[in-house]
Amino acid sequence: MNKIKPVIVIFLTLLFLNACSAISGGIGASKKKGSDEFLVEKKAPLVLPPSFGELPEPRKKIDENIASTKENTLSIKDIIDQSSSIDSDIDKNKSNNSKEKLIIKKIIEQ
Amino acid sequence: MNKTRLKTFFLNFTILIGVFLIDRVSKFYILKLAEVEGSVDIYVTPYLNLFLIWNKGIAFGLLSVNESMMYNIITLVICLIVIVILFMMWKNDNIKTYFLALVAGGALGNLYDRIVHTAVPDFIDLHFNGFHWFVFNVADIFITIGIFCLILVELFYNNKNINE
């Protein structure tokens, strides 16, 4: 009996100092404390947003968009004017661009 | 303190530090691997894998709870046990001290992880025919050897002294 007591104490020391663990804990056999995928949640009833009546009419919005794009884009006439003025500066002394000028003139007339 | 006692003390201290360093190097290597690859699951031999898991409890995964209060109590108990072992190392002057140094070195290695990482990394997974033994670390090996030798000494060495 005298021998058993210290052996038990030593064995208890082993229990506390040793840090081995079951592999199941690492692999994932233990129950996870995550969200429950089978939990049925109550959905809130559908309600209209408070500013629903203030929304603009769809047609009006489209018209506004078209108007704004028109403002942003340059007209064909402006582009041709610009290009013709540049051409005239560069080819002031040249006469071989008469065909181009003729085409541009026709486009303008149309 | 006479010369023999001083020599024993330095030898014990060397054993303790040696065990602690071996444990630390092994854990450092495994934790680095885990940091690089995300997890550690390495096949070494048909009977040995390196598989990293963290233990917050004591031996065999006992008392592994997420409550910090329980964890702190266990850590405090381990601290007290280590202090007692160091005291016994200091007081005794026989073969027991070497085994106590083995146990103390391993215990300090695990205690370091409990304080720094708030869990002990275990990574040596021995298995045979699908049966896996508890995953352990290098410190556990030294603690188990030390404790086993202490039990043997307690059972046979003291008995021999009494008979003489």
Interface residues (C-beta under 8 A of the other chain):
Chain A: K3 P6 V7 I10 F11 T13 L14 L15 F16 L17 N18 A19 C20 S21 A22 I23 G25 G26
Chain B: F51 L52 I53 W54 N55 G57 I58 A59 F60 G61 L62 S64 I74 V77 I78 I81 V82 I85 V103 G106 A107 N110 D113 V120 D122 D125 H132 F134 V135 F136 N137 A139 D140 I143 T144 I147 L150 I151 E154 L155 N158 N159
